[in-house]
Amino acid sequence: MRVFLILTIIFSANTVQAQDNLAQGGLQASIERLASDPDVHGFELGMLRTLRAVEKTLQARYEYGLGQRLANLPLLRLDTGGIVNPSPTPSTPATLSQIMDGFVADMAEARAVLEHGEAAGIKPFEMTLGDLWFDINANGTREDSESAIATLGEVVLGRRAAQNFSMSDLANQSLTIRFDTADHAWLLAYTHMLSGFGNLFMAFDPEPVLRDLMQQRLGLKDAPEIPNFYDPEVVKTEIEALEAEEVEIEAQVADIDDEIALINEAIEGLRARSDTTEDSVLKVDIDLRLADRQDKLWTLRGERNQVRRALRLVQNEIRAARSKLAPVAGQFQQMILQERPTIDAIYVAIKALAQQPDAARIRAVHTHLTAMIAHNRTFWERLEEETDNDREWIPNPSQTSALPLTIPPRLAAGWQAILMDIEAVLEGKLLIPHPALPEGYGINLPAYVDDPTPLDLVNWLHGIGAYRHAAIGPHLSTQSWRTFQRLSLGNAGGFALLFN
């Protein structure tokens, strides 16, 4: 069962009539061609606009030379295929927010097209894997690293599964899906989900934190320089004496190592003689000599450990003395320098969450997630009513998917149970558990939406940050998710992404 394969198809849409156009001209050319008749092509246009929104985030990352630096951020985790801009535009603290805000706006446009198409009558269309490519470097030419598989593979499938797929026969097959009325609701649900995550990001806009970080770091250039407190000549004399001591200790270590080597050689010889002789008296003599040498070996190893420890201490002192002349990065500082991008990202995330969130954005997140559930429920209702069996996307029990996909029995019902729980949380009928709140208390999500506060890490870990939004009542249980995990036969994450 290759459920993860299906996720790559999400971003692979075009009609039979436009396959060459998409494969050669890309997303924007297909959008411009179909936009002349939105009543007929509304569904397909909505899909292509959704894909184009993803492509624009990749192109923005290329333009500013961000590459894989955004790999751990929601919505911006797609692989850029190692395509590097040789002359990137300098980014600013606002760049990341502009990319995300643009993505949210593009999702709204795609959704408007889908809704227009629904009002005009949903027209099914076909989609084929292999024709889609993301023009990451915006040069209008398709490259191998810009294919849907190359771009989406590791993030969507995982590294191993992506490699297996790329080497399988499926990667070379022209897999075609016919998206129909039920799938229209599925796509609408997906645009709401993506918009929800985008608005959540913008609710805690990191631009002020990034701007402050940049200014603070630039301020380091103006830091005053303090004259050296230590007398360089005195320090150099100390270093010379320590280095001479280091040489002496190294010689001691070498002498002990030589002596240990000789004893080991002698022990091997005695053991060989003991194994070959049948003279019991001689064996006793050999055993005594072996014991004596082993005692010496044990003593020498102890001495070597002590001398080596003395050597390390002297070497540490030499490094410390040299730092008096010109401070150098220690091992820990070198590690910090290597991990600086990750440390900066964690810092920015924590500080951004500690800001007062944009209330309108928080309400938008709630609205989009509510709409996502409604459209997803519509999808399952329409899917259940289908009687055809024509290259299905997500099949009902009487249908067959056009892809190597088998949905285990009762999995659809299990997913809808999860949606019901999420909807109950959004409506405040179930509380979000918090381990630091008193027994019986939980977080009322609508209360937070009505009065959003900063997500200060310390306050929320302690629990006091949740007091303002606490209520007493039934808590969200993980049972629905655990059931879904069991029914999915170990592919819960993949099916969750597929089902939306």
N, C-alpha and C positions, 0 to 999 in steps of 0.2 A: 504494500500500500504506500503510495507516494503522495500523501496529502500536501506536503510542502511544495511539490511541483506546481500545484494549482495556484499558489500565491504569485508565481512569476507571471501567470497569464493575466493577472489583474491589470498589468500595465502593458498589455499586448493587443490593442484593439484596432481593427480596420474592417471595412467591408470587402467582399470579394472583388467588387469593381475597382476598389481603390488600393489593392494590395501593393501594386508596383509603386503607386504614388507615395504611400507611407514608407515602404522599404527604401525608396530612393530619395524622396524629398523630405521625409521626416514629419513630425507632428504638426508643425505650424502650417505647412503646405496643405496637409489634409484638412485641417480646420478651416482654412481660407476657402478651399474648394467646396466644402459641405455647408459653409455658413450661408450660402446663397439661398438655401431652402431649409430653414430651421424647422419648419413644420414637419417635414419628411424625415430629417436627419437629427431631430432633437436629442434622442437617446444616444446615438453614436457621437454626436458633437459633445454632449456632456461627458462621455467617457474620455474623448480625446482632450478636452479642456482639463479634465482632472489629471491626465498624464502630462499635459503641457505644464501644469503647475509644478509637478514634480521635476520636470526637466529644467524649469527656470531656477529652482533652488540649486540644482547641480551646476548650472551655468554661472550663477552668482558665486558659488564657491570657487569655481575656476577663475572667474574674473578677479577675485580678491586673494587668490592664492591660498584659500583656506583648506583645500584638499581634505585629508582625512582628519583634520583637527576637530571636526564637528561630528565624528563618528559615533559618539555616545549621546548625542542630543536627539530627542524625539523629532521625528519627521525629517531629520537631516542625517540619517544613518546610512544612506545608500553609498555604495562603493564608487569612487570616482575613477576606478580603473588605472590608477597611477598616472593619470594625465595631469601634467604640471604646467602651469602658466609661467613661461620664462620671464615675463614682465608684468607681474600682477599690479593691479591698482591698490594703493595703500588703503587698508581698511581703517575704519574709525570705530569708536565705541557704539555708534548707532547701526553699523553694518548688519550685525546679526539680527537685530530687531527689525530692520527694514526687510530682510529676507523673509522672516517669519510673518511679518505683517502683510507683505505682498502675497505670501502663500495663502493666508486666510482670505484675502480679497479675491484671489484666483478661485478658491474653493466656492466662494459665494457666487461668482460668475458661472462656474460650472453647474452649480446647483440651480441657478436661475434658468439656464438652458435646459436642464433636465425637466424642470417644472413646466417650462413652456412646451416642451415636447410632450409631456403628459397631457396637458390641456388640449393639444392638437391631436392627440391619439398616439399612443406609444407604438413605434415601429421597430420590430426586432431587427437585429443586425448580426453579422458574423464577425468573429475576431480570430486571428491566426497568430500563433506563436512564431517568432522568428522574423517578422517584418518590422517589429518595433525597435527603435534605437533612440537613445537620448543623446542629443548633440551637445555633449558636455563642454567642448571647447568652442561651440558656436561658429564653426567654420563651414557648416553646410555639407560636410563630407562624412559619410559613415565610416567608422573605424571599428576594428574587432573589439576593442575594449569598451565601446559604447553600446554594445548590444544589451538587450534586456537581461539576458543571462549573466553577462559580465558585470552589469551594474547592480542587479538585485540579488545575484546568487548567494553570496556568503551571508548577507544580512538577513535575507528572507529564509534561505534554506539551511544555513549553517555551513561552515567550511567543508566538512566531509561530504555532506549531502550534495552541496553544489559541485564538488569535484566529481562525485559519482554520476551526477546527472549530465555534466558536460562531456563525460566519457561514454555515456550510454547512447544507444540508438535513438532514444526519445529526443535527444537534443537536435537530431537532424531530421526529425519528422515534422511535417506540416500539420500540426494539431489545430483544428478549427472548432470553435464553439459558437453556437447560435444563442445570443443573448435575447431573452424574451421579456414579456411583461413583468413577470415575477422578479427578474434580475434588475429591472429598472428600480424597484424599491430597494433592492440590495445595494445598488450603487448610491442611491440617495442617502441611505443609512451610513455608507462609508464616508461620504463627503461631510456629513454632520459629525462623525467621529473625529475626522481629521481637523475639522474646524474647531471642535471642542478642545483638542489638545493644543492647537495653535493659539486659541484665545487664553488658555490656561498659561501658556508661556508668556504671552503679552500682558497678562494680568500682573505678573511679577517682572515686568520689563527690566532686563539686566543692564540696559544702557547706562543709567546713573552709576551703577557699581563699576562697570567697565571704565567709564569716564574718570571716576575718582581713582581707580587703580592706575590708569595711565598717567594721570597728573601726579599722583604720589610717587610713581616710579621715575617720572621725569624730574621730580624734585630732588632725587638722589644726586643728580649732577651738580646741584648747588650745595651739597653738603660740605661743611668746612673741613679743611685738611689740618690735622693736628701734627705738630712736629714730633719726631720720634723721641719717645721718652727714654729709650735705652741708648747707651753709648755703643755705637757700632763696633768700635775697636775692641771693647771689652767682650762683647758678644762673640766676635770672631775668634778671640782667644779661647773663650769657653767652648766653642764649637770644635776648635782644633784639638783641645784636650779630650773632649768626648769622643771625637772620631778616632783618636789614638787608642782610647780605651776600647772602642768598638772593635778595632783591629785585633787587639789582644784577646778579647773574648771570642772573636771568630776563630782565632788560632786555637784556643782552648777547646772549642766545639769540634774543630777538625781533628785535634789530637785524640779526644775521647771517641769520636767516630771511628778513627783508625784502630784504636785499642779494642773497641767493640767488634769491629770487623774481624780482627785476629782471633778474639775469643770465640766468635761464632764459627770461624773456620776450624778452630781446635775442637769445639763441641761436635761439629759434623764428623770430624775424623774419629773422635772417640766413639760416637754412636755407631759409625760404620764398623769399627773394630769389635764393639760389643755384639753387633749383629752377626759377625762372622766367626767369632771364637766360641769354642765349647768348653774352654777352661774356666771352671767356676771361680777359682781364686783370682784369675785375671779379670773376670767379669766384675768381681767385687771391687778390685782396684780401679777399674775403669769407671764404675759407678761413683766411687768416691771422688775421683778426679773430675767427673762430669758435674757432680754436686758443687765442688769447689768453684769450677769455672762459671756455673750458673749463678752462684752467689755473687761472684765478681761482676758478672753481666748485669745482674739486678742492681748492684751498687752503682755501676757505671751509668746505667740508664737513668737512675735517680740524679746522679751528678750532671748528666747531660741536660736533663729537664731544668735543673736549677740554673745552669750556665745559659741555656737558651732563653730562659725567663729574664736573666740579667741582660742578655743581648737585646731583647725586645724593649726592656725598660730604657736602656741607653739609646736605642734608635728612636724611641718616642721622645726622649729628652732632646735629642739632636733636632728632630722636627720642630719641637716646641721652641727651641733656641733660634732656629732659622726664621721662625715666624716673627721674632722680634725685629728682624731686619726688613722683611717684606711679608706681610700676612698672606698665607696661601690657604686655599680651600682644603679643609679636611675631608675625610672619607664621607662623613654624614652630609657635609655641605655639597660635595660633589654629587651625591645621590639626589639631594634637593634640586640642584641645578638641572640634572637630567630629567627629573620628573616635574619640572616647573610648569609645563602646560597643563598637566593633570591637576596639580595643586592649585593653580590659578582657577581652573574650571570648578573645582570643589568650593573654593573660596567665593567665587562669583555666585554660584548656586545658593550657598548658605546665606550670603548677604542679600541676594535678590529676594529670596523667600522671606527675609526678615523685614522687607519693605511693606508699607501699606499698599495692599493690592488695589487695582483698578476695579471698582465695584461693578461697573458696566461690563467689563470683561468676564468677571466671575459669573454674573447673571447669564452672559452669553454661553459660557461653558455649560451651565445647567440647562439652558434652552436647547443647545445642540445635542446634549446627551439624551435628553428627553425625546427629542425628535428622532434621534438615532434608533432608540428602542421602538418607537412607533412604526417607523419605516421597516425595521427589521421584522417586526411582527407581521406587517403587511406582506412582506416577502414570503414568509412561511405559509401564510394563509393562501396566497396566490399559488405558491408551489404545490400545495396539497391539492388544489383544484385542477392542475394540469393533467391532460390525458394523452398528450403527444409524447414522442420520444425521439427528439431531433437534436443531436449534438448538444446535450444538456450541460449546463454549467454546474449547478448543484442539483442533483437529481432527487426526486421524491422516491418512495419505496418501489414504485412501479416503473421507474425510469432508469436509464443507464447513462452515466456521464460520458462525454466524448473523450475524457481524459482517464488515465489509469487511477481512478478514484473509487473507493468503496466506502460508503458511509455506514458505519456499524448500526445495527438496530437500536432504536430508542435514543440515538445520539441527538437528533433534532429536538426531541422533547426535553432532553437533558439541557440543551442550550437555552431553550425557552424558559426553563426553570431559573437559569442564571439571570436571564433578562428580567424576569419577574422580581427577583431579589434586588437587582440594581435599580429597577423602577421604584421599588418600595423604599430604598435608601434615598433616591432623589425626591420622593414625595414626603419623606420624614416618617414613614410608617415603620421603618427599621432604623436603628441607631448603629453608628459605626463604633465598634469596640475600641477602647483605649486602655491599655493595661495599667496606666497610672491613675485612672479615675476610680473613685470609690465604687464598691460593688453595686451593680444595678444601673450605673450611669453609663452613658455613651454619648457620642457626638451626633447632634441633630444637623444633618447637612443643610436643609433649607434655612435653618437659623444662621448658619455660616454664610450662605448665599445672600441672605437679607442684610447681614452685618459682617462683612468680611474683615478679618484682622490679619496682621502679619503672622507668618508661620515661623516664628523665632524658634530655632532648633532647641535651645536650652529650655525655653518655656514649654514647648510641646513635648519634649522628652520627659520633663518633670510632670506635666499634666496641667499645670496652671494655665497654659495657653489655650486649653480646651474648655476651661470652666465656663467661659462666657457662652458657649454653644452647647452645653451639656443638657441632657434630659434623662429622665428615668423611663425605661421601657424595654421592649424586645430588641435584641441585638441581631445584627446580620450574622448568619451562620455560614460556615464554609462547606456545608454538606452538599449544596448544589454543585459546587465546583469539584468536590471530591467525587461525586457521582459522575460528573462529566469526564473526569480523569479516568475513572474505571471504564466507562462506556467507550471512550475513545481509544482504548487499548494502547495507552502510552503516548498518543499524539494530541493531547489536549491543547497545547500551545498552537500547533499548526491549524487545528480545526477552529480554534477561537479566532485566529486571524482570518481564516477563510469565511466563517459565518458572520464575522463582524459583531 
